[in-house]
Amino acid sequence: MVGGTDLQHPARDEIDLGDVLFALSAPDRLSIVLQLQQGPLTAARCTADGGPVPKSTKSHMLKVLRESGVIRNEPRGRNRVLTLRRVDLDARFPGLLDAVLGAGAAAATSAVGRSGANLDR
Amino acid sequence: MVGGTDLQHPARDEIDLGDVLFALSAPDRLSIVLQLQQGPLTAARCTADGGPVPKSTKSHMLKVLRESGVIRNEPRGRNRVLTLRRVDLDARFPGLLDAVLGAGAAAATSAVGRSGANLDR
């Protein structure tokens, strides 16, 4: 069934501001959200900020993001596909996601810049 | 000394996105930030979301907000004055504070509306 899912997702009007802010507050989880900006990805292709993490850690990260309403995690064939709930979040908290993604992307760029500087590039 | 402070505050460029999102993710802490939108308040006049809380709880809330860079907590005479670091936050994370405050105010209004509905108003 297209769009069917075995996991619980909050409806748009159940999405809670505090839950969303908390979900986005961890760099690892924010990194996943940044990866989903361009479109859905299979869970296997999403990576944590610092590279490989234990499967249980990643599973927990995805759970916090899903239960807060930030992402959907749905089965598709033998994969699981992650989707950023941009339309729902924009409707619920106008401007919030763009502000966080903008700040998150800037922070990531700045971190790359700093590590570049450390390499004397 | 005007503007002098005994407590540590991060400089603008040390303010971390994750710390700010975490600080704003708790309704009690967000409630304090909403109260500071109109201007500084003494710590004694700021209240937690649900009313009176133990002094140690309030003290911890203010510590998280201060250490994340969301507020300043400075002595003035015999009082302590809390100030929202709007200019620093707007410079560091454009649009973020307004988006959170807008969503937080809407959530607060909606909660009041719901409790009103429960009273059959």
gemmi code that builds the backbone of each chain (N, CA, C; Angstrom):
import gemmi

chains = {
    "A": [
        ("MET", (0.853, -1.194, 0.000), (0.000, 0.000, 0.000), (0.893, 1.250, 0.000)),
        ("VAL", (0.695, 2.072, -1.007), (1.507, 3.288, -1.102), (1.210, 4.191, 0.090)),
        ("GLY", (2.243, 4.641, 0.732), (2.046, 5.557, 1.859), (1.666, 4.840, 3.142)),
        ("GLY", (1.466, 3.548, 3.092), (1.145, 2.821, 4.319), (2.360, 2.785, 5.228)),
        ("THR", (2.125, 2.651, 6.515), (3.259, 2.628, 7.422), (2.939, 1.800, 8.651)),
        ("ASP", (3.945, 1.156, 9.159), (3.777, 0.328, 10.351), (4.087, 1.111, 11.621)),
        ("LEU", (4.724, 2.260, 11.470), (5.125, 3.036, 12.643), (4.160, 4.200, 12.852)),
        ("GLN", (4.038, 4.621, 14.099), (3.149, 5.738, 14.435), (3.800, 7.070, 14.062)),
        ("HIS", (2.993, 7.935, 13.484), (3.425, 9.305, 13.189), (2.367, 10.254, 13.733)),
        ("PRO", (2.773, 11.342, 14.390), (1.755, 12.286, 14.853), (1.079, 12.969, 13.660)),
        ("ALA", (-0.225, 13.230, 13.791), (-0.919, 14.028, 12.780), (-0.364, 15.450, 12.842)),
        ("ARG", (-0.586, 16.202, 11.752), (-0.023, 17.561, 11.703), (-0.374, 18.373, 12.952)),
        ("ASP", (-1.633, 18.352, 13.339), (-2.027, 19.222, 14.461), (-1.634, 18.667, 15.830)),
        ("GLU", (-1.035, 17.503, 15.835), (-0.509, 16.964, 17.091), (0.985, 17.280, 17.258)),
        ("ILE", (1.596, 17.838, 16.227), (3.042, 18.093, 16.309), (3.302, 19.197, 17.334)),
        ("ASP", (4.182, 18.915, 18.271), (4.427, 19.809, 19.404), (5.735, 20.585, 19.212)),
        ("LEU", (5.663, 21.889, 19.449), (6.834, 22.746, 19.240), (8.038, 22.281, 20.047)),
        ("GLY", (7.818, 21.982, 21.320), (8.931, 21.548, 22.175), (9.567, 20.262, 21.670)),
        ("ASP", (8.719, 19.330, 21.236), (9.248, 18.063, 20.715), (10.107, 18.295, 19.473)),
        ("VAL", (9.637, 19.195, 18.603), (10.380, 19.480, 17.375), (11.722, 20.138, 17.697)),
        ("LEU", (11.692, 21.127, 18.589), (12.938, 21.821, 18.947), (13.914, 20.845, 19.595)),
        ("PHE", (13.377, 19.980, 20.458), (14.252, 18.988, 21.087), (14.848, 18.046, 20.030)),
        ("ALA", (14.012, 17.576, 19.109), (14.497, 16.651, 18.074), (15.618, 17.289, 17.247)),
        ("LEU", (15.478, 18.580, 16.983), (16.458, 19.269, 16.140), (17.689, 19.734, 16.926)),
        ("SER", (17.649, 19.610, 18.253), (18.719, 20.182, 19.076), (19.999, 19.339, 19.108)),
        ("ALA", (19.909, 18.075, 18.686), (21.113, 17.235, 18.684), (21.762, 17.274, 17.295)),
        ("PRO", (23.045, 17.573, 17.216), (23.715, 17.673, 15.907), (23.526, 16.438, 15.027)),
        ("ASP", (23.548, 15.254, 15.625), (23.346, 14.030, 14.841), (21.981, 14.005, 14.172)),
        ("ARG", (20.981, 14.369, 14.948), (19.632, 14.339, 14.381), (19.449, 15.458, 13.362)),
        ("LEU", (20.000, 16.631, 13.662), (19.896, 17.742, 12.711), (20.592, 17.390, 11.403)),
        ("SER", (21.678, 16.666, 11.508), (22.416, 16.255, 10.309), (21.541, 15.400, 9.393)),
        ("ILE", (20.760, 14.518, 9.971), (19.849, 13.690, 9.166), (18.812, 14.569, 8.474)),
        ("VAL", (18.290, 15.542, 9.212), (17.295, 16.443, 8.633), (17.906, 17.236, 7.476)),
        ("LEU", (19.137, 17.666, 7.639), (19.809, 18.402, 6.563), (19.951, 17.519, 5.316)),
        ("GLN", (20.230, 16.240, 5.536), (20.362, 15.321, 4.401), (19.035, 15.112, 3.667)),
        ("LEU", (17.934, 15.297, 4.384), (16.615, 15.053, 3.780), (16.036, 16.292, 3.107)),
        ("GLN", (16.767, 17.401, 3.171), (16.286, 18.642, 2.568), (16.026, 18.504, 1.078)),
        ("GLN", (16.881, 17.739, 0.410), (16.777, 17.642, -1.051), (15.770, 16.594, -1.490)),
        ("GLY", (15.245, 15.820, -0.550), (14.269, 14.800, -0.903), (14.447, 13.576, -0.031)),
        ("PRO", (13.511, 12.613, -0.148), (13.555, 11.414, 0.682), (14.822, 10.595, 0.427)),
        ("LEU", (15.238, 9.875, 1.446), (16.377, 8.960, 1.343), (16.007, 7.665, 2.053)),
        ("THR", (16.618, 6.575, 1.629), (16.431, 5.349, 2.404), (17.171, 5.516, 3.727)),
        ("ALA", (16.650, 4.853, 4.741), (17.264, 4.942, 6.065), (18.729, 4.519, 5.997)),
        ("ALA", (19.019, 3.534, 5.143), (20.388, 3.032, 5.046), (21.356, 4.102, 4.542)),
        ("ARG", (20.855, 5.035, 3.716), (21.742, 6.046, 3.131), (21.938, 7.259, 4.025)),
        ("CYS", (21.092, 7.418, 5.034), (21.261, 8.540, 5.955), (22.340, 8.204, 6.965)),
        ("THR", (23.230, 9.156, 7.198), (24.304, 8.898, 8.149), (24.264, 9.928, 9.264)),
        ("ALA", (24.768, 9.542, 10.408), (24.859, 10.479, 11.522), (25.983, 11.468, 11.232)),
        ("ASP", (25.958, 12.548, 11.966), (26.884, 13.654, 11.766), (28.343, 13.190, 11.704)),
        ("GLY", (28.729, 12.404, 12.663), (30.141, 12.045, 12.768), (30.517, 10.751, 12.058)),
        ("GLY", (29.633, 10.248, 11.186), (29.930, 9.002, 10.496), (29.158, 7.837, 11.089)),
        ("PRO", (29.667, 6.618, 10.913), (28.925, 5.432, 11.347), (28.646, 5.440, 12.845)),
        ("VAL", (27.454, 5.017, 13.190), (27.067, 4.863, 14.602), (26.435, 3.488, 14.748)),
        ("PRO", (26.400, 2.959, 15.983), (25.730, 1.672, 16.188), (24.289, 1.745, 15.694)),
        ("LYS", (23.806, 0.602, 15.196), (22.459, 0.545, 14.636), (21.411, 1.013, 15.660)),
        ("SER", (21.622, 0.649, 16.930), (20.645, 1.032, 17.957), (20.619, 2.548, 18.153)),
        ("THR", (21.782, 3.183, 18.017), (21.854, 4.644, 18.153), (21.092, 5.309, 17.020)),
        ("LYS", (21.341, 4.825, 15.804), (20.662, 5.404, 14.643), (19.155, 5.177, 14.747)),
        ("SER", (18.791, 4.003, 15.177), (17.390, 3.676, 15.334), (16.716, 4.640, 16.323)),
        ("HIS", (17.418, 4.945, 17.395), (16.860, 5.877, 18.379), (16.757, 7.296, 17.806)),
        ("MET", (17.773, 7.704, 17.056), (17.735, 9.028, 16.424), (16.507, 9.145, 15.515)),
        ("LEU", (16.278, 8.109, 14.712), (15.153, 8.142, 13.778), (13.815, 8.123, 14.531)),
        ("LYS", (13.802, 7.430, 15.655), (12.581, 7.374, 16.460), (12.223, 8.757, 17.012)),
        ("VAL", (13.219, 9.459, 17.544), (12.962, 10.799, 18.098), (12.476, 11.741, 16.997)),
        ("LEU", (13.103, 11.653, 15.826), (12.699, 12.522, 14.707), (11.283, 12.185, 14.232)),
        ("ARG", (10.968, 10.902, 14.180), (9.631, 10.481, 13.732), (8.560, 10.850, 14.753)),
        ("GLU", (8.804, 10.530, 16.011), (7.777, 10.762, 17.030), (7.508, 12.254, 17.258)),
        ("SER", (8.492, 13.084, 16.964), (8.302, 14.528, 17.116), (7.557, 15.116, 15.922)),
        ("GLY", (7.458, 14.342, 14.827), (6.780, 14.849, 13.628), (7.710, 15.500, 12.624)),
        ("VAL", (9.015, 15.391, 12.825), (9.963, 16.022, 11.905), (10.124, 15.204, 10.625)),
        ("ILE", (10.121, 13.888, 10.749), (10.272, 13.047, 9.549), (9.196, 11.955, 9.526)),
        ("ARG", (8.983, 11.429, 8.322), (8.237, 10.180, 8.182), (9.243, 9.070, 7.940)),
        ("ASN", (8.934, 7.900, 8.459), (9.777, 6.716, 8.258), (8.845, 5.597, 7.820)),
        ("GLU", (8.853, 5.326, 6.505), (7.849, 4.427, 5.945), (8.497, 3.308, 5.144)),
        ("PRO", (7.873, 2.140, 5.162), (8.419, 1.031, 4.388), (8.166, 1.250, 2.905)),
        ("ARG", (9.147, 0.901, 2.087), (8.947, 0.887, 0.636), (9.735, -0.304, 0.117)),
        ("GLY", (9.001, -1.351, -0.281), (9.663, -2.587, -0.687), (10.451, -3.125, 0.495)),
        ("ARG", (11.703, -3.422, 0.264), (12.514, -3.966, 1.353), (13.263, -2.889, 2.113)),
        ("ASN", (13.065, -1.637, 1.681), (13.739, -0.523, 2.355), (12.782, 0.244, 3.258)),
        ("ARG", (13.393, 1.126, 4.039), (12.600, 2.122, 4.765), (13.019, 3.471, 4.205)),
        ("VAL", (12.020, 4.317, 3.943), (12.303, 5.613, 3.338), (11.983, 6.722, 4.337)),
        ("LEU", (12.930, 7.652, 4.460), (12.777, 8.791, 5.371), (12.414, 10.034, 4.567)),
        ("THR", (11.420, 10.769, 5.042), (10.970, 11.985, 4.357), (10.836, 13.098, 5.376)),
        ("LEU", (11.372, 14.269, 5.049), (11.198, 15.443, 5.908), (9.755, 15.929, 5.776)),
        ("ARG", (9.083, 16.186, 6.889), (7.679, 16.626, 6.849), (7.607, 18.145, 6.696)),
        ("ARG", (8.177, 18.640, 5.623), (8.305, 20.078, 5.443), (6.944, 20.780, 5.374)),
        ("VAL", (6.012, 20.217, 4.617), (4.712, 20.878, 4.461), (3.996, 20.973, 5.817)),
        ("ASP", (4.042, 19.876, 6.562), (3.394, 19.875, 7.878), (4.074, 20.862, 8.825)),
        ("LEU", (5.394, 20.859, 8.828), (6.122, 21.745, 9.755), (5.947, 23.212, 9.366)),
        ("ASP", (5.971, 23.493, 8.058), (5.778, 24.877, 7.611), (4.379, 25.373, 7.960)),
        ("ALA", (3.406, 24.465, 7.860), (2.028, 24.860, 8.179), (1.873, 25.090, 9.685)),
        ("ARG", (2.532, 24.256, 10.447), (2.357, 24.294, 11.909), (3.176, 25.419, 12.541)),
        ("PHE", (4.416, 25.562, 12.096), (5.343, 26.550, 12.689), (6.024, 27.352, 11.571)),
        ("PRO", (5.319, 28.324, 11.009), (5.845, 29.035, 9.830), (7.244, 29.610, 10.064)),
        ("GLY", (8.132, 29.314, 9.133), (9.475, 29.887, 9.185), (10.458, 29.125, 10.050)),
        ("LEU", (9.970, 28.246, 10.907), (10.865, 27.589, 11.863), (11.861, 26.653, 11.169)),
        ("LEU", (11.347, 25.790, 10.310), (12.235, 24.805, 9.683), (13.306, 25.504, 8.836)),
        ("ASP", (12.890, 26.496, 8.046), (13.869, 27.204, 7.217), (14.937, 27.877, 8.070)),
        ("ALA", (14.516, 28.461, 9.185), (15.491, 29.137, 10.053), (16.479, 28.128, 10.637)),
        ("VAL", (15.968, 26.987, 11.071), (16.854, 25.973, 11.663), (17.770, 25.378, 10.595)),
        ("LEU", (17.203, 25.070, 9.432), (18.023, 24.478, 8.371), (19.087, 25.460, 7.899)),
        ("GLY", (18.707, 26.738, 7.806), (19.674, 27.752, 7.402), (20.812, 27.852, 8.411)),
        ("ALA", (20.446, 27.898, 9.674), (21.452, 27.996, 10.736), (22.285, 26.716, 10.803)),
        ("GLY", (21.620, 25.585, 10.618), (22.328, 24.297, 10.662), (23.315, 24.166, 9.517)),
        ("ALA", (22.900, 24.597, 8.331), (23.789, 24.521, 7.170), (24.983, 25.453, 7.362)),
        ("ALA", (24.721, 26.652, 7.918), (25.800, 27.604, 8.155), (26.792, 27.043, 9.167)),
        ("ALA", (26.259, 26.396, 10.196), (27.128, 25.809, 11.226), (27.986, 24.700, 10.615)),
        ("ALA", (27.381, 23.884, 9.748), (28.119, 22.793, 9.113), (29.235, 23.350, 8.219)),
        ("THR", (28.901, 24.407, 7.450), (29.892, 25.029, 6.573), (31.035, 25.604, 7.388)),
        ("SER", (30.653, 26.260, 8.494), (31.655, 26.870, 9.352), (32.566, 25.798, 9.958)),
        ("ALA", (31.990, 24.652, 10.307), (32.795, 23.568, 10.876), (33.770, 23.040, 9.834)),
        ("VAL", (33.297, 22.912, 8.573), (34.181, 22.471, 7.495), (35.295, 23.493, 7.302)),
        ("GLY", (34.904, 24.781, 7.346), (35.892, 25.845, 7.180), (36.961, 25.768, 8.258)),
        ("ARG", (36.510, 25.507, 9.494), (37.463, 25.440, 10.596), (38.391, 24.244, 10.428)),
        ("SER", (37.814, 23.082, 10.025), (38.690, 21.920, 9.896), (39.642, 22.147, 8.725)),
        ("GLY", (39.153, 22.877, 7.687), (40.027, 23.209, 6.562), (41.193, 24.066, 7.032)),
        ("ALA", (40.879, 25.036, 7.887), (41.914, 25.937, 8.390), (42.969, 25.144, 9.185)),
        ("ASN", (42.485, 24.128, 9.887), (43.412, 23.320, 10.670), (44.393, 22.564, 9.782)),
        ("LEU", (43.967, 22.322, 8.541), (44.833, 21.602, 7.596), (45.706, 22.573, 6.804)),
        ("ASP", (45.668, 23.847, 7.205), (46.453, 24.885, 6.531), (46.087, 25.067, 5.071)),
        ("ARG", (44.840, 24.751, 4.746), (44.386, 25.048, 3.391), (43.934, 26.494, 3.320)),
    ],
    "B": [
        ("MET", (28.968, 48.506, 38.655), (29.390, 48.687, 37.264), (28.219, 48.330, 36.350)),
        ("VAL", (27.806, 49.241, 35.510), (26.693, 48.979, 34.607), (27.072, 47.863, 33.627)),
        ("GLY", (26.191, 46.897, 33.520), (26.444, 45.811, 32.555), (27.405, 44.765, 33.089)),
        ("GLY", (27.960, 44.986, 34.253), (28.853, 43.982, 34.826), (28.048, 42.759, 35.227)),
        ("THR", (28.704, 41.617, 35.269), (27.968, 40.415, 35.628), (28.881, 39.431, 36.306)),
        ("ASP", (28.281, 38.703, 37.232), (29.044, 37.696, 37.954), (28.946, 36.329, 37.296)),
        ("LEU", (27.973, 36.172, 36.412), (27.753, 34.871, 35.791), (28.341, 34.842, 34.384)),
        ("GLN", (28.717, 33.644, 33.938), (29.291, 33.493, 32.602), (28.199, 33.531, 31.534)),
        ("HIS", (28.475, 34.235, 30.464), (27.591, 34.257, 29.300), (28.430, 33.969, 28.064)),
        ("PRO", (27.946, 33.111, 27.154), (28.728, 32.889, 25.938), (28.755, 34.160, 25.081)),
        ("ALA", (29.880, 34.401, 24.416), (29.943, 35.490, 23.448), (29.045, 35.125, 22.267)),
        ("ARG", (28.685, 36.134, 21.484), (27.756, 35.885, 20.374), (28.217, 34.731, 19.489)),
        ("ASP", (29.481, 34.747, 19.113), (29.917, 33.722, 18.154), (30.171, 32.359, 18.803)),
        ("GLU", (29.983, 32.289, 20.113), (30.068, 30.984, 20.790), (28.686, 30.344, 20.953)),
        ("ILE", (27.638, 31.089, 20.602), (26.278, 30.557, 20.816), (26.052, 29.402, 19.846)),
        ("ASP", (25.633, 28.270, 20.404), (25.500, 27.036, 19.623), (24.031, 26.766, 19.287)),
        ("LEU", (23.785, 26.427, 18.039), (22.407, 26.193, 17.590), (21.724, 25.106, 18.411)),
        ("GLY", (22.414, 23.992, 18.624), (21.818, 22.890, 19.376), (21.480, 23.293, 20.801)),
        ("ASP", (22.373, 24.053, 21.421), (22.113, 24.514, 22.796), (20.872, 25.415, 22.850)),
        ("VAL", (20.755, 26.291, 21.850), (19.610, 27.214, 21.818), (18.310, 26.436, 21.604)),
        ("LEU", (18.317, 25.499, 20.656), (17.103, 24.716, 20.390), (16.718, 23.903, 21.625)),
        ("PHE", (17.736, 23.334, 22.283), (17.447, 22.574, 23.501), (16.853, 23.487, 24.579)),
        ("ALA", (17.454, 24.660, 24.761), (16.973, 25.584, 25.796), (15.515, 25.973, 25.546)),
        ("LEU", (15.155, 26.138, 24.269), (13.801, 26.580, 23.931), (12.802, 25.429, 23.878)),
        ("SER", (13.295, 24.191, 23.973), (12.425, 23.023, 23.762), (11.542, 22.695, 24.966)),
        ("ALA", (11.856, 23.227, 26.131), (11.030, 22.957, 27.319), (10.006, 24.076, 27.487)),
        ("PRO", (8.719, 23.743, 27.605), (7.677, 24.768, 27.725), (7.938, 25.779, 28.842)),
        ("ASP", (8.466, 25.325, 29.970), (8.757, 26.244, 31.069), (9.794, 27.296, 30.674)),
        ("ARG", (10.833, 26.816, 29.997), (11.886, 27.758, 29.596), (11.389, 28.685, 28.485)),
        ("LEU", (10.632, 28.123, 27.539), (10.093, 28.949, 26.455), (9.161, 30.019, 27.021)),
        ("SER", (8.425, 29.652, 28.048), (7.512, 30.606, 28.674), (8.270, 31.816, 29.216)),
        ("ILE", (9.425, 31.583, 29.801), (10.235, 32.701, 30.303), (10.687, 33.587, 29.148)),
        ("VAL", (11.091, 32.951, 28.059), (11.543, 33.718, 26.896), (10.391, 34.563, 26.340)),
        ("LEU", (9.199, 33.995, 26.297), (8.032, 34.748, 25.818), (7.778, 35.964, 26.711)),
        ("GLN", (7.988, 35.796, 28.018), (7.777, 36.922, 28.943), (8.806, 38.035, 28.731)),
        ("LEU", (9.972, 37.670, 28.194), (11.044, 38.661, 28.015), (10.975, 39.360, 26.659)),
        ("GLN", (9.994, 38.971, 25.831), (9.867, 39.573, 24.498), (9.680, 41.078, 24.549)),
        ("GLN", (8.910, 41.522, 25.564), (8.578, 42.946, 25.627), (9.662, 43.768, 26.306)),
        ("GLY", (10.667, 43.102, 26.860), (11.731, 43.837, 27.529), (12.216, 43.082, 28.743)),
        ("PRO", (13.310, 43.566, 29.357), (13.889, 42.878, 30.510), (12.920, 42.815, 31.685)),
        ("LEU", (13.081, 41.796, 32.492), (12.293, 41.639, 33.718), (13.233, 41.200, 34.830)),
        ("THR", (12.885, 41.528, 36.070), (13.664, 40.962, 37.158), (13.369, 39.472, 37.235)),
        ("ALA", (14.350, 38.722, 37.703), (14.185, 37.272, 37.809), (12.979, 36.939, 38.683)),
        ("ALA", (12.747, 37.756, 39.701), (11.638, 37.480, 40.613), (10.285, 37.569, 39.915)),
        ("ARG", (10.193, 38.413, 38.861), (8.901, 38.609, 38.186), (8.642, 37.583, 37.096)),
        ("CYS", (9.683, 36.864, 36.665), (9.486, 35.834, 35.648), (8.935, 34.585, 36.309)),
        ("THR", (7.906, 34.011, 35.685), (7.322, 32.814, 36.268), (7.409, 31.667, 35.270)),
        ("ALA", (7.417, 30.466, 35.796), (7.422, 29.293, 34.918), (6.022, 29.124, 34.348)),
        ("ASP", (5.942, 28.333, 33.304), (4.711, 28.139, 32.543), (3.523, 27.802, 33.448)),
        ("GLY", (3.734, 26.850, 34.317), (2.611, 26.342, 35.114), (2.451, 27.020, 36.463)),
        ("GLY", (3.095, 28.173, 36.660), (2.980, 28.851, 37.941), (4.219, 28.651, 38.793)),
        ("PRO", (4.076, 28.778, 40.110), (5.232, 28.708, 41.009), (5.969, 27.377, 40.897)),
        ("VAL", (7.279, 27.455, 40.917), (8.113, 26.244, 40.934), (9.134, 26.413, 42.044)),
        ("PRO", (9.717, 25.319, 42.538), (10.767, 25.441, 43.558), (11.886, 26.348, 43.038)),
        ("LYS", (12.498, 27.058, 43.962), (13.555, 28.001, 43.603), (14.678, 27.300, 42.826)),
        ("SER", (14.982, 26.068, 43.218), (16.081, 25.355, 42.546), (15.711, 25.026, 41.106)),
        ("THR", (14.433, 24.751, 40.870), (13.980, 24.458, 39.510), (14.114, 25.698, 38.641)),
        ("LYS", (13.650, 26.831, 39.187), (13.720, 28.079, 38.434), (15.165, 28.462, 38.169)),
        ("SER", (15.976, 28.266, 39.169), (17.394, 28.572, 39.040), (18.022, 27.740, 37.910)),
        ("HIS", (17.632, 26.471, 37.820), (18.175, 25.613, 36.761), (17.661, 26.056, 35.387)),
        ("MET", (16.389, 26.425, 35.313), (15.826, 26.911, 34.044), (16.603, 28.136, 33.549)),
        ("LEU", (16.854, 29.065, 34.476), (17.567, 30.283, 34.088), (19.008, 29.978, 33.693)),
        ("LYS", (19.596, 28.977, 34.329), (20.971, 28.588, 33.999), (21.043, 28.028, 32.568)),
        ("VAL", (20.103, 27.163, 32.210), (20.105, 26.583, 30.862), (19.919, 27.689, 29.816)),
        ("LEU", (19.008, 28.612, 30.103), (18.761, 29.708, 29.159), (19.983, 30.618, 29.027)),
        ("ARG", (20.646, 30.873, 30.147), (21.826, 31.751, 30.118), (23.006, 31.075, 29.437)),
        ("GLU", (23.271, 29.836, 29.809), (24.451, 29.159, 29.263), (24.320, 28.878, 27.756)),
        ("SER", (23.079, 28.774, 27.288), (22.878, 28.557, 25.852), (23.000, 29.856, 25.067)),
        ("GLY", (22.966, 30.991, 25.768), (23.062, 32.280, 25.085), (21.715, 32.902, 24.761)),
        ("VAL", (20.626, 32.316, 25.282), (19.296, 32.852, 24.979), (18.988, 34.105, 25.804)),
        ("ILE", (19.430, 34.103, 27.064), (19.167, 35.282, 27.915), (20.456, 35.724, 28.614)),
        ("ARG", (20.432, 36.990, 29.044), (21.432, 37.468, 29.996), (20.781, 37.509, 31.376)),
        ("ASN", (21.566, 37.225, 32.389), (21.095, 37.276, 33.776), (22.127, 38.074, 34.544)),
        ("GLU", (21.780, 39.343, 34.789), (22.776, 40.268, 35.341), (22.276, 40.946, 36.616)),
        ("PRO", (23.199, 41.228, 37.514), (22.790, 41.907, 38.745), (22.486, 43.375, 38.475)),
        ("ARG", (21.440, 43.877, 39.113), (21.185, 45.316, 39.071), (20.669, 45.698, 40.445)),
        ("GLY", (21.507, 46.397, 41.199), (21.142, 46.689, 42.583), (20.994, 45.383, 43.342)),
        ("ARG", (19.880, 45.245, 44.040), (19.652, 44.023, 44.805), (18.895, 42.973, 43.989)),
        ("ASN", (18.558, 43.327, 42.752), (17.821, 42.384, 41.906), (18.734, 41.740, 40.880)),
        ("ARG", (18.188, 40.737, 40.215), (18.821, 40.196, 39.016), (17.862, 40.469, 37.865)),
        ("VAL", (18.429, 40.934, 36.750), (17.600, 41.290, 35.609), (17.869, 40.331, 34.451)),
        ("LEU", (16.783, 39.833, 33.870), (16.865, 38.908, 32.735), (16.554, 39.668, 31.446)),
        ("THR", (17.384, 39.446, 30.435), (17.201, 40.103, 29.145), (17.316, 39.070, 28.038)),
        ("LEU", (16.394, 39.097, 27.108), (16.461, 38.230, 25.931), (17.575, 38.740, 25.006)),
        ("ARG", (18.464, 37.848, 24.555), (19.583, 38.282, 23.699), (19.146, 38.287, 22.239)),
        ("ARG", (18.137, 39.080, 21.949), (17.530, 39.088, 20.631), (18.520, 39.484, 19.525)),
        ("VAL", (19.286, 40.535, 19.782), (20.207, 41.013, 18.738), (21.246, 39.932, 18.429)),
        ("ASP", (21.778, 39.322, 19.462), (22.780, 38.264, 19.253), (22.174, 37.062, 18.533)),
        ("LEU", (20.984, 36.670, 18.951), (20.352, 35.484, 18.343), (19.951, 35.767, 16.894)),
        ("ASP", (19.436, 36.971, 16.632), (19.049, 37.314, 15.258), (20.267, 37.357, 14.341)),
        ("ALA", (21.391, 37.829, 14.887), (22.613, 37.904, 14.081), (23.157, 36.505, 13.810)),
        ("ARG", (23.074, 35.676, 14.805), (23.675, 34.341, 14.710), (22.796, 33.384, 13.903)),
        ("PHE", (21.494, 33.409, 14.166), (20.551, 32.471, 13.529), (19.357, 33.259, 12.987)),
        ("PRO", (19.504, 33.908, 11.833), (18.442, 34.800, 11.331), (17.090, 34.098, 11.229)),
        ("GLY", (16.082, 34.739, 11.778), (14.712, 34.233, 11.664), (14.327, 33.197, 12.700)),
        ("LEU", (15.311, 32.620, 13.370), (15.010, 31.515, 14.278), (14.164, 31.960, 15.480)),
        ("LEU", (14.623, 33.016, 16.142), (13.918, 33.431, 17.353), (12.485, 33.848, 17.032)),
        ("ASP", (12.308, 34.621, 15.961), (10.952, 35.045, 15.603), (10.065, 33.851, 15.294)),
        ("ALA", (10.612, 32.860, 14.596), (9.815, 31.676, 14.254), (9.410, 30.931, 15.525)),
        ("VAL", (10.348, 30.782, 16.445), (10.042, 30.056, 17.690), (9.059, 30.853, 18.553)),
        ("LEU", (9.288, 32.165, 18.663), (8.399, 32.978, 19.487), (6.994, 33.012, 18.891)),
        ("GLY", (6.917, 33.098, 17.558), (5.608, 33.098, 16.901), (4.881, 31.795, 17.162)),
        ("ALA", (5.605, 30.685, 17.002), (4.998, 29.368, 17.217), (4.653, 29.185, 18.691)),
        ("GLY", (5.519, 29.661, 19.562), (5.285, 29.520, 20.999), (4.084, 30.337, 21.448)),
        ("ALA", (3.950, 31.548, 20.908), (2.810, 32.390, 21.266), (1.521, 31.759, 20.747)),
        ("ALA", (1.570, 31.197, 19.524), (0.384, 30.553, 18.950), (-0.013, 29.351, 19.792)),
        ("ALA", (0.983, 28.587, 20.247), (0.697, 27.406, 21.063), (0.065, 27.826, 22.386)),
        ("ALA", (0.578, 28.903, 22.976), (0.034, 29.388, 24.247), (-1.412, 29.843, 24.055)),
        ("THR", (-1.678, 30.583, 22.959), (-3.035, 31.049, 22.673), (-3.968, 29.871, 22.472)),
        ("SER", (-3.471, 28.871, 21.729), (-4.279, 27.689, 21.453), (-4.599, 26.939, 22.742)),
        ("ALA", (-3.644, 26.885, 23.654), (-3.872, 26.210, 24.939), (-4.939, 26.954, 25.732)),
        ("VAL", (-4.886, 28.284, 25.715), (-5.902, 29.083, 26.404), (-7.258, 28.826, 25.755)),
        ("GLY", (-7.283, 28.783, 24.404), (-8.532, 28.527, 23.685), (-9.112, 27.183, 24.085)),
        ("ARG", (-8.231, 26.185, 24.183), (-8.713, 24.851, 24.533), (-9.284, 24.822, 25.949)),
        ("SER", (-8.574, 25.488, 26.881), (-9.104, 25.443, 28.252), (-10.400, 26.222, 28.313)),
        ("GLY", (-10.510, 27.282, 27.478), (-11.773, 28.012, 27.409), (-12.889, 27.098, 26.921)),
        ("ALA", (-12.590, 26.308, 25.896), (-13.606, 25.418, 25.328), (-14.058, 24.410, 26.387)),
        ("ASN", (-13.101, 23.982, 27.207), (-13.449, 23.023, 28.252), (-14.427, 23.621, 29.257)),
        ("LEU", (-14.398, 24.933, 29.368), (-15.302, 25.592, 30.309), (-16.614, 25.963, 29.625)),
        ("ASP", (-16.807, 25.478, 28.401), (-18.018, 25.767, 27.648), (-18.192, 27.251, 27.308)),
        ("ARG", (-17.076, 27.942, 27.234), (-17.176, 29.330, 26.780), (-17.150, 29.338, 25.259)),
    ],
}
model = gemmi.Model(1)
for chain_id, residues in chains.items():
    chain = gemmi.Chain(chain_id)
    for i, (resn, *xyz) in enumerate(residues, 1):
        res = gemmi.Residue()
        res.name, res.seqid = resn, gemmi.SeqId(i, " ")
        for name, pos in zip(("N", "CA", "C"), xyz):
            atom = gemmi.Atom()
            atom.name, atom.element = name, gemmi.Element(name[0])
            atom.pos, atom.b_iso = gemmi.Position(*pos), 0.0
            res.add_atom(atom)
        chain.add_residue(res)
    model.add_chain(chain)
structure = gemmi.Structure()
structure.add_model(model)
structure.setup_entities()
